[in-house]
Amino acid sequence: MYRRDILNAGFAAGASVLASRTAFADVVYAPAPKGWRTYALTTRLEPASAVTKAWIPLPTLEAADWQKPGNVSWTGNARVAERVRDLKYGAEMLSVEWAPDQQAPFIEVTAQVQTQDRSVVPGRGSSPQLSDAERKLNLAATELLPTDGIVKDTADNIVKGKKDDLGKAQAIYDWVVDNTFRNPTTLGCGIGDITAMIKSGNLNGKCADLNALYVGLARSVGLPARDVYGIRVVPSQFGFKALGAGSENVTKAQHCRAEVWLSGSGWTPVDPADVRKVVLEEPPGNLAMSDPKVLAARAALFGSWEGNWLAFNTAHDLKLAGSKESAIPFLMYPQAENRSGFLDSLDPDKFKYRITARQVNV
């Protein structure tokens, strides 16, 4: 058994939902579509002279009900700068190449994006059916998200007795919320090695770990699911300090969310990692699972999310065009390489890059 025992799986979110809507009605966390807002996301790279290539993720994932990409423009002294798209996942990036003798290389790219809150009733609605190709893609194992062995055994235990996809999706969400914890010492957003997490019983990390755990468990029991990699851009409109950007400087505000496909509601937003973020970081910190803020976030984040976040892509095991290095697990941070290989994308001050975001009127 794991250190954080699977017995906790029985703690159903239904009670949390009811509590957050009755006894704790004074705490409001209820994202719902109510109008589009436009943001400008600007990424500026000024790496050392020895750097010759770079790749900047672009927030161009398109979803009619919650994100509409707009104009992308850039300036700099690169020899080549072009938008490229990964054929498997559709992940888009600006691919940049400088001349080997270029002094003080730089590139600045700005993308405009419209976004709004999203909210569905899980398992209800009239969403079109998922295509066979999309279903296959979003059930497939990846390098860090296997769907057999200990991952499937764990998921089978979690969903035991659940007869439909909605029940399975909810059970996995509850289990991840109850059995994981956010680790503030994890670098960046984590790496999402779910086998290592389950084998060790040390179910901790950040969003790319905890939401990857949800996705891998869901896929292993036949639920199409995917990670959605992006970045927070403004504060939470509900006053949750843990769930928004603190300033226009969003260089370290990357956040991975997740979706599960359910008949009726289609791609359904889920974010157990943000529930654990509220537990750890929402003032005054280290909140109890019964805290009204935790209950409110837990109820909302199975079926909704705030539009204060921009989505880049859903890609895994991504080979960057023109790179001599191996595939990367995901593209959520700028990447660059020199003769020795990739720069450390989690160290923007040394790299060096800066990302800013602002709301604009159109």
C-alpha positions in Angstrom: 0.0 0.0 0.0 1.0 3.6 -0.5 2.1 5.9 2.3 -1.0 8.0 1.6 -3.3 5.0 1.6 -5.8 4.2 -1.0 -8.4 3.9 1.8 -8.8 7.7 1.4 -10.4 7.0 -2.0 -13.7 6.6 -0.3 -13.9 10.2 0.7 -16.5 11.4 -1.9 -16.6 14.9 -3.3 -20.3 14.9 -3.2 -20.3 15.9 0.4 -17.8 18.6 -0.3 -20.0 20.0 -3.1 -23.0 20.1 -0.9 -21.1 21.7 2.0 -19.6 24.4 -0.2 -23.0 25.4 -1.5 -24.8 25.4 1.9 -23.0 25.9 5.1 -20.0 27.6 3.4 -22.0 29.7 0.9 -20.1 32.8 2.1 -17.0 31.5 0.2 -17.6 32.0 -3.5 -15.5 30.3 -6.2 -17.8 29.8 -9.1 -16.2 30.3 -12.6 -18.9 30.7 -15.3 -18.9 32.2 -18.8 -19.8 35.8 -18.6 -17.8 37.6 -21.3 -14.5 37.6 -23.1 -11.4 39.4 -22.0 -8.3 40.0 -24.2 -4.7 39.6 -23.0 -1.4 40.4 -24.5 1.3 37.9 -23.6 4.9 39.1 -24.3 8.0 36.8 -24.1 11.4 38.4 -24.4 14.5 36.3 -24.7 18.0 37.7 -24.4 20.2 34.6 -24.1 24.0 34.6 -24.1 25.8 35.0 -27.4 26.6 31.3 -27.6 22.9 30.4 -28.0 21.9 29.8 -31.6 18.3 28.3 -31.3 15.2 28.9 -29.3 11.6 27.8 -29.1 8.8 29.9 -27.5 5.4 28.3 -26.8 2.5 30.3 -28.3 -0.9 30.4 -26.6 -2.7 29.4 -29.8 -4.8 26.5 -28.6 -8.3 27.2 -29.9 -11.5 26.3 -28.0 -14.7 28.0 -29.2 -16.2 28.3 -25.7 -13.2 29.5 -23.7 -10.1 30.5 -25.8 -9.7 32.4 -29.1 -6.2 33.0 -30.3 -5.4 36.3 -32.0 -2.5 38.1 -33.6 1.1 37.0 -33.0 4.0 39.4 -33.8 7.7 39.5 -33.0 10.8 41.5 -33.4 14.5 40.7 -32.9 17.8 40.0 -34.6 17.3 36.3 -35.4 18.4 35.0 -38.8 15.2 32.9 -38.8 12.0 33.3 -36.9 8.9 31.3 -37.9 5.8 29.8 -36.4 5.9 26.0 -36.5 3.3 23.5 -35.5 3.8 20.0 -34.1 1.9 17.6 -36.4 0.8 15.2 -33.7 -0.7 17.5 -31.1 -0.9 20.8 -33.0 1.4 22.6 -30.4 2.5 25.8 -31.9 5.7 27.7 -31.1 8.0 30.4 -32.5 11.2 28.7 -33.7 14.2 31.0 -33.7 17.7 30.7 -35.1 20.5 33.2 -34.7 23.7 33.4 -36.7 26.6 31.7 -34.8 28.4 35.1 -34.6 25.4 37.1 -33.5 26.2 39.3 -30.6 23.5 40.0 -28.0 20.8 37.8 -29.6 17.3 38.7 -28.7 13.7 38.0 -29.7 10.4 39.4 -28.4 7.1 37.9 -29.3 3.6 39.1 -28.4 0.5 37.1 -28.7 -3.0 38.4 -28.2 -5.6 35.9 -26.8 -9.3 36.2 -25.9 -10.4 34.0 -23.0 -13.3 33.5 -20.6 -14.3 31.4 -17.7 -15.7 28.0 -18.5 -18.2 25.8 -16.7 -20.0 22.6 -17.6 -22.2 20.1 -15.8 -20.0 17.0 -16.0 -21.7 14.3 -18.1 -24.5 16.6 -19.3 -25.0 18.5 -22.5 -25.0 18.0 -26.2 -21.3 18.0 -27.1 -20.4 16.2 -30.4 -18.8 12.7 -30.1 -15.0 12.5 -29.9 -13.5 11.4 -33.1 -11.8 8.0 -33.3 -8.4 9.7 -33.9 -8.8 12.0 -30.9 -9.9 9.2 -28.7 -6.9 7.1 -29.7 -4.5 10.0 -29.1 -5.9 10.9 -25.7 -6.0 7.3 -24.5 -2.4 6.6 -25.5 0.5 6.0 -23.1 3.4 8.5 -23.2 6.9 8.3 -21.9 5.9 9.5 -18.4 2.3 8.5 -18.5 2.1 4.7 -18.9 -1.4 3.2 -18.9 -0.5 -0.3 -17.7 1.2 -2.0 -14.7 1.0 -0.1 -11.4 -0.8 2.8 -13.0 -3.7 0.7 -14.2 -3.8 -1.4 -11.0 -4.1 1.8 -9.0 -6.8 3.2 -11.3 -8.8 -0.1 -11.2 -8.9 0.0 -7.4 -10.0 3.6 -7.4 -12.9 3.1 -9.8 -14.0 -0.3 -8.5 -17.8 -0.4 -8.4 -18.2 2.7 -10.7 -20.5 1.8 -13.6 -20.2 4.8 -15.9 -17.5 7.2 -17.1 -18.8 10.1 -15.0 -18.5 8.1 -11.8 -15.0 6.9 -12.8 -13.8 10.5 -13.6 -15.2 11.8 -10.3 -13.6 9.0 -8.3 -10.2 9.6 -9.8 -10.5 13.3 -9.1 -11.4 12.7 -5.5 -8.6 10.2 -5.1 -6.0 12.6 -6.5 -7.3 15.5 -4.3 -7.3 13.3 -1.1 -4.1 11.4 -1.6 -1.6 13.9 -3.1 0.0 17.1 -1.8 1.7 20.1 -3.3 5.4 20.2 -2.7 6.7 23.8 -2.7 10.3 22.6 -3.3 9.5 20.9 -6.6 11.3 22.7 -9.4 9.0 24.5 -11.9 5.8 22.7 -12.4 7.3 19.2 -11.9 7.9 16.6 -14.6 4.9 14.3 -14.4 6.6 10.9 -13.8 3.6 9.2 -12.5 5.0 5.7 -12.2 7.8 7.0 -9.9 5.2 8.8 -7.8 3.0 5.7 -7.4 5.8 3.3 -6.8 7.4 5.5 -4.1 4.0 6.2 -2.5 5.3 9.8 -2.3 2.4 11.4 -4.2 3.7 15.0 -4.2 4.8 17.6 -6.7 3.2 20.5 -8.6 0.6 20.8 -11.3 2.5 18.9 -14.0 2.8 16.0 -11.6 -0.6 16.0 -9.9 -2.7 16.7 -13.0 -0.6 14.2 -15.0 -1.4 11.6 -12.4 -5.1 12.3 -13.0 -4.6 12.0 -16.8 -2.6 8.8 -16.6 -5.1 7.1 -14.2 -8.0 8.2 -16.4 -6.5 6.9 -19.6 -5.7 3.6 -18.0 -9.4 2.9 -17.4 -10.5 4.0 -20.8 -11.3 7.7 -20.2 -9.8 10.0 -22.8 -7.9 12.7 -20.9 -5.2 15.3 -21.5 -2.9 17.8 -19.8 -3.3 21.3 -21.0 -0.2 23.4 -20.6 -0.4 27.2 -20.1 0.2 30.2 -18.0 -1.7 32.4 -15.5 -2.0 36.0 -16.5 -4.1 38.0 -14.0 -5.4 37.6 -10.4 -8.4 35.4 -9.6 -11.6 37.4 -9.8 -12.8 35.5 -6.7 -10.0 36.7 -4.5 -8.1 33.4 -4.3 -4.5 34.5 -4.1 -3.2 31.0 -4.9 -5.2 30.8 -8.2 -4.0 33.8 -10.1 -1.0 35.8 -11.2 0.3 38.3 -8.7 1.6 41.0 -11.2 2.2 41.6 -14.9 5.5 39.7 -14.5 4.3 36.1 -15.2 7.7 34.6 -15.9 7.1 31.9 -13.3 3.3 31.7 -13.5 3.1 28.6 -15.7 0.3 26.2 -14.8 -0.8 22.8 -16.2 -4.5 22.0 -16.1 -6.3 18.8 -17.2 -9.4 17.7 -19.1 -11.4 14.5 -19.3 -13.8 13.5 -22.1 -17.3 12.7 -20.9 -20.3 12.0 -23.1 -22.6 15.1 -23.0 -20.2 17.6 -21.6 -17.3 16.7 -24.0 -13.9 18.0 -22.8 -14.6 18.6 -19.2 -12.2 20.8 -17.1 -10.6 19.2 -14.0 -7.8 20.6 -11.8 -7.1 18.6 -8.7 -3.6 20.2 -8.5 -5.1 23.6 -7.9 -7.2 22.2 -5.0 -3.9 21.1 -3.4 -2.5 24.6 -4.2 -5.3 26.2 -2.3 -4.6 23.9 0.6 -0.9 24.8 0.8 -0.8 28.4 -0.3 -4.2 30.2 0.2 -3.7 32.5 3.2 -3.1 31.9 5.9 -1.6 28.6 4.4 -1.7 24.9 5.2 -5.5 24.9 5.2 -7.5 21.9 6.4 -9.4 19.9 3.8 -12.6 21.0 5.5 -11.7 24.7 5.2 -14.5 26.6 3.3 -12.0 27.8 0.7 -10.8 24.3 0.0 -14.3 22.9 -0.2 -15.3 25.7 -2.6 -12.3 25.1 -4.9 -12.8 21.4 -4.8 -16.4 21.7 -5.8 -15.7 24.1 -8.7 -12.6 22.5 -10.2 -14.4 19.4 -11.3 -16.3 21.0 -14.2 -15.0 24.6 -14.4 -12.0 26.9 -14.4 -11.2 30.6 -14.5 -10.3 32.4 -17.7 -7.3 34.1 -16.0 -5.1 31.6 -17.7 -3.9 31.1 -21.3 -3.5 27.6 -22.9 -0.4 26.8 -25.0 -0.9 23.2 -26.0 -1.6 19.6 -25.0 1.6 18.0 -26.3 3.7 15.2 -24.7 7.1 13.9 -25.7 7.7 16.8 -28.0 10.7 16.9 -30.4 11.6 20.5 -31.1 12.1 21.3 -34.8 15.8 21.6 -35.6 17.0 20.6 -32.1 19.8 18.1 -31.7 18.5 17.2 -28.3 16.0 14.5 -27.3 12.2 15.1 -27.0 11.1 17.1 -24.0 8.2 15.9 -21.8 6.1 19.0 -22.5 6.4 22.6 -23.8 5.3 25.2 -21.3 8.5 27.2 -20.9 10.8 28.9 -23.5 13.5 26.6 -24.6 16.9 27.4 -26.1 20.1 25.5 -26.9 23.8 26.1 -27.5 26.6 23.9 -28.4 26.4 22.0 -25.1 22.6 21.4 -25.2 19.5 22.9 -23.7 19.7 25.8 -21.4 17.9 25.4 -18.0 14.4 26.7 -18.9 13.5 26.8 -15.1 16.2 29.4 -14.5 14.9 32.5 -16.4 17.4 34.9 -14.8 20.3 32.9 -16.1 18.7 31.8 -19.4 17.6 34.7 -19.7 13.9 35.5 -20.5 11.0 37.5 -19.1 7.3 37.0 -19.7 4.7 39.7 -19.1 0.9 39.8 -19.4 -1.6 42.5 -19.5 -5.3 42.9 -20.2 -6.1 45.0 -23.2 -9.2 46.8 -24.5 -10.2 45.9 -28.1 
